[in-house]
Amino acid sequence: MKPVIILPTLNERENLPVLVKQIKELHPEAHIIIVDDDSADGTGKIADRLARRYEGIHVIHRKERRGIGAAIVDGFRLALEKNYDPIITMDADLSHDPIYLQKFLKCSRRYDLVIGSRYISGVRVDGWRFRKLLISKLANMFVSYVMVKPIWDFTSGFRAYSADFLRQVDLNKIPPQGYLFQIHMVHLAYSLRRRVKEIPILYKDTEYGTSKISPADRRITFFKVFNYRAPLLEILRHLTYLGKDYHRFVDEYDELLNPPPLKNKGKFRIPEKFSISVGVMAYNEEKNIAKCLQALENQKVQSGEIEQIIVVSSGSTDRTNEIVREFEKRNPRIKLIVQKMREGKASAINVFLKHARGDICVIESADTVTEPDTIENLIRPFKNPRIGMTGAHPIPTNSTKGFIGFCVHKLWRLHHLMALDHPKCGEMVAFRNIFTRIPSYTAVDEAAIEAMVREVGLELAYCPDAIVHNKGPENIRDFLKQRIRIETGHRHLMSTKGYQVATLRSLSILKYVFRDMRWTPREIIFMIGLMGLEAFARCVGTLNFYLRDKNPYVWDIAKTTKVVEVQEV
């Protein structure tokens, strides 16, 4: 690391020498760029004197006052020219304590934008009158609800930027106004999918410091912040958090927009035979878990070897754990991990990923049953280094006689036809073991993994011969519950990751509906009914996500899906 600290100054003759001395005492090796905005009190001359006294100090003298944002941009240009990284900005009026620099440097190893926040851990401001504090807090809340970003303090000037992030930015288009500059940089960071982190700081008002932000700049910021506004539905969703758990909103957005580091920096090998780790996610699966594990024990894999079968039992209160322990005793590959509380399937997957050692991870729910060659067919495409994830072909065990049986089979049939043209992974998936975790707040874990795979530049493959048997709902109530949950999860993923699964494209689905249609009176009536149920589920799922704050990452179980009976041929 070759860090530098940018200090924009305007009439700071009293404070600048004190701040530079503090920085040099704490970090003697620190380089500093002082950008003086044509101060009338001789700050520029003091900056030159400090540059002669200390090593590593550069001074930029600006002839016109064009705003603190423009001053920092000039500092950015010099910092990038001299290959500094990270690039820290702080106020020169002693309101930002250099004691936090070490924390900024530490976080900068993992994040592209680190913000010193006055509000992330309560209110951490010393010396402000209540009116000033209230206006600042309300202003940041206003920006938060317009932009819908998981940030508590948009206007803090104590920050650290990665050089890589700044090189992606058009510095000529950054607004010069102070508050708008800070807000703009947050907007750019998220737009460019950079990693953002807030850390708590104590902001100290000072005896000599005066605000460098004019009333005109504040008015400009108020109106121009709407240039960064989120879509209306996103803003409405954000408003639902006012009386609810705002911390969860911040956590889930941070998790989805700041992906964790990849294992081995995303590098992987293509061995002659893959080692395979299978994760089975279970919650009260005493009726199915034995069949699921027996099918996994009977897998015939030529392209690799199943090294681990890890069952993550998430808050199970039935005999699931007891049954798995019996398998564990006689098969050293099988391991039971118990989560005391049910925290959702994604949380269980993350527990599995911590223990997975194989080249390839396979994820299966405990209420599914595989064929003997399912995993072989899932694994074979990974010989192609472009493939990052594969999906199995789910076939429901429901009867086809009734209306709901028709709906279940028709949906999976359409899923199959679409996946042949546009790979979509669901129910049972395999992926390269390069991810340390997936988003914990997602209700559509396979789709979330799809998004992560595509983000790292890898492709999906659908494996129609990798058969996995599942059980669909048997009544309208459970069918709608499942479809609403999936729709809500897809809305959440599309909103936060910008990833849309193929099945959300309604017009595309109609093409496959007509292709697969048998024009009998029964099929026409049932198909109209299915389309009505699906439309209703999508409307309710959309309302749940945007207006009711319902992200069902821990969902109610559809009880009629819980007994899988596979017909032996």
Stockholm file with secondary structure:
# STOCKHOLM 1.0

chainA/1-569         MKPVIILPTLNERENLPVLVKQIKELHPEAHIIIVDDDSADGTGKIADRLARRYEGIHVIHRKERRGIGAAIVDGFRLALEKNYDPIITMDADLSHDPIYLQKFLKCSRRYDLVIGSRYISGVRVDGWRFRKLLISKLANMFVSYVMVKPIWDFTSGFRAYSADFLRQVDLNKIPPQGYLFQIHMVHLAYSLRRRVKEIPILYKDTEYGTSKISPADRRITFFKVFNYRAPLLEILRHLTYLGKDYHRFVDEYDELLNPPPLKNKGKFRIPEKFSISVGVMAYNEEKNIAKCLQALENQKVQSGEIEQIIVVSSGSTDRTNEIVREFEKRNPRIKLIVQKMREGKASAINVFLKHARGDICVIESADTVTEPDTIENLIRPFKNPRIGMTGAHPIPTNSTKGFIGFCVHKLWRLHHLMALDHPKCGEMVAFRNIFTRIPSYTAVDEAAIEAMVREVGLELAYCPDAIVHNKGPENIRDFLKQRIRIETGHRHLMSTKGYQVATLRSLSILKYVFRDMRWTPREIIFMIGLMGLEAFARCVGTLNFYLRDKNPYVWDIAKTTKVVEVQEV
#=GR chainA/1-569 SS CBCEEEEEESSCTTTHHHHHHHHHHHCTTCEEEEEECCCSSSHHHHHHHHHHHSTTEEEEECSSCCCHHHHHHHHHHHHHHTTCBSEEECCSSSCSCGGGHHHHHHHTTTCSEEEEESSTTSCCEESCCHHHHHHHHHHHHHHHHHHTCSCSCSSCCCEEECHHHHHTSCGGGSCCSHHHHHHHHHHHHHHTTCCEEEEECCEECCSSCCCCCCHHHHHHHHHHGGGGCCCHHHHHHHHTTTTSCHHHHHHHHHHHHSCCCBGGGGCCCCCSSEEEEEEEEESSCTTTHHHHHHHHHTCCCSSEEEEEEEEEEESCCSSHHHHHHHHHHHCTTEEEEEESSCCCHHHHHHHHHHHCCSSEEEEEETTCEECTTHHHHHHGGGGSTTEEEEEEEEEECSCSSSHHHHHHHHHHHHHHHHHHHSCCCCSEEEEESCBSCCCTTCSCHHHHHHHHHHHTTCEEEEEEEEEEEECCCSSHHHHHHHHHHHHHHHHHHHHHHCCCCGGGCHHHHHHHHHHHCCCCHHHHHHHHHHHHHHHHHHHHHHHHHHHSCCCCSSCCCCGGGSCCCCCCC
#=GC SS_cons         CBCEEEEEESSCTTTHHHHHHHHHHHCTTCEEEEEECCCSSSHHHHHHHHHHHSTTEEEEECSSCCCHHHHHHHHHHHHHHTTCBSEEECCSSSCSCGGGHHHHHHHTTTCSEEEEESSTTSCCEESCCHHHHHHHHHHHHHHHHHHTCSCSCSSCCCEEECHHHHHTSCGGGSCCSHHHHHHHHHHHHHHTTCCEEEEECCEECCSSCCCCCCHHHHHHHHHHGGGGCCCHHHHHHHHTTTTSCHHHHHHHHHHHHSCCCBGGGGCCCCCSSEEEEEEEEESSCTTTHHHHHHHHHTCCCSSEEEEEEEEEEESCCSSHHHHHHHHHHHCTTEEEEEESSCCCHHHHHHHHHHHCCSSEEEEEETTCEECTTHHHHHHGGGGSTTEEEEEEEEEECSCSSSHHHHHHHHHHHHHHHHHHHSCCCCSEEEEESCBSCCCTTCSCHHHHHHHHHHHTTCEEEEEEEEEEEECCCSSHHHHHHHHHHHHHHHHHHHHHHCCCCGGGCHHHHHHHHHHHCCCCHHHHHHHHHHHHHHHHHHHHHHHHHHHSCCCCSSCCCCGGGSCCCCCCC
//
